[in-house]
Amino acid sequence: MDLERLYYKDAYLKEFTSRVVSCEKDKRGYALILENTAFYPEGGGQPCDLGTINGIKVTYVGEKGEDVVHYIEEPIAEGTEVKGIIDWERRFDLMQQHSAEHIVSGMFHEKYGCNNVGFHMGKDMITLDLDKEITWEQVQEIERKANEYVWSNTECVTLYPSEEEREHMEYRSKKPLKGIVRLISFPGADMCACCGTHVKSSGELGIIKMFSCQKFHQGVRIEMLCGGRALEQINIQLEQNKAVSNLLSAKTAETARAVDRLLSENQAVKAQLIGYEREKLTSLAQKHKGEDTVLIREEGLSPDSVRNLANMLMENGAEGLCSVFSGNDEDGYKYAVCQKNGNLKEFIKEMNTALNGRGGGKPFFAQGSVSCKWSDIENFFREV
Ligand SMILES: [Zn+2]
C-alpha cells in the first residue's frame, strides 16, 4: 500500500498541500511528481482526477511504476510547496458510477453467476458487459434490488486481508492476486478487489437506473447510470417523450400507441400513393404507345417510378431509346434510360459528361441523376 496516496486514507479529500519532487517536460505536458497526492490516477476502470495544482490545470493523471504522475500545463520548480485542488464534481460522479458498478456486478454475480467482463464510463452513458445472456426482466429485477440497497444506506468497508485470510473469503477479482490486497465490500451486495475510490455509503448513490440490455459477444451489454447522471439522462428522455406527446396530442403514458397509430396511417397513405402513381405511369406509358423513341419529363416522380416508367415504355414495344427525367432546373433531374437489347454504356458515359451527371447500370438500362437545365437535356437528346 502506498501511503502517499491520500485518496486511500480519505476519498473525500478535496484539497491538499504537498511538495514537488520533480517536474519534467514530456510529450503530454509537464510531468509532475509530488511527495503525496489526493489525485487519483487512471486505473481499475476509473478515469483519473482532474483539477489544479497551484492554480495550474491538471490535464491527466497516470501511474509510472510506484509514482503518480500529474500532467500540468506549466512547470513548477522542484521543492516548491503546492496546493492541489481536485475537481470534486467530476470525482464524486466517478465515485458514484464506480460504486454502483460494484453493487450491480455483485448482485448479477450472486443471482445469475455471471461476471463483469467489461466496464466503460462514457461521456453520457456507462456500459457494463456480462458474460452470460440476461433478459431485460432480469435486469429490472437487479435494478429494483440495487435501489433497495441504495435506500438501506449501507456503509462501504475497505479490508486488507492477507493471502491466507483470503483463502476463506469469497470475492470478485479479474485476476489471481498475491500479497495484501485491497478488498472493497458493500456488505450484502458485493466484495471485490479494487484500487478505485468509492462512496462512504450506498445512500450517496441516489438512484441506480438501467437503460438498456443488448446481446453482446457471449453475453450482454447493459447501459446504466447512477446519481446525478441518471437524473440528467432521465430528464433528457422525459423531454423527448413530452415533445412527442405534444406533437401527437397524446398522454405522456400513451405516446407509443399514438406513434404506432400514426405509422399505420402513414403506411396506408403510402400504399394509396403508390396506387395513384402506378395509374399515372400506366396512362403516361399508354400515351406514348407506338412511339419508337421517347423522352419524358415528369415532375415529382420517385427514383422507383422513374425506373418503372422507363421499363413500361420499353415493354410497350418501343425499339429506340426510352428516357425518363424527373426533377427541376434548380435541383437537377433523376433519370432512367433504356433500350431493348441495346448497349448504352458509351452513350450514358457521354450523357453524364455532357449533362454533369452520374449513374449507370446494365448495358440496356441505366439510372442516375444529372445537374443541368431541361433545355440542356432536350438539346442533348435532339442531337442523338
Ligand atoms: Zn472499486
Boltz pocket constraint, residues with backbone or C-beta under 6 A from the ligand:
constraints:
  - pocket:
      binder: B
      contacts: [[A, 44], [A, 98], [A, 99], [A, 102], [A, 184], [A, 193], [A, 194], [A, 195], [A, 196], [A, 197], [A, 198]]
      max_distance: 6.0
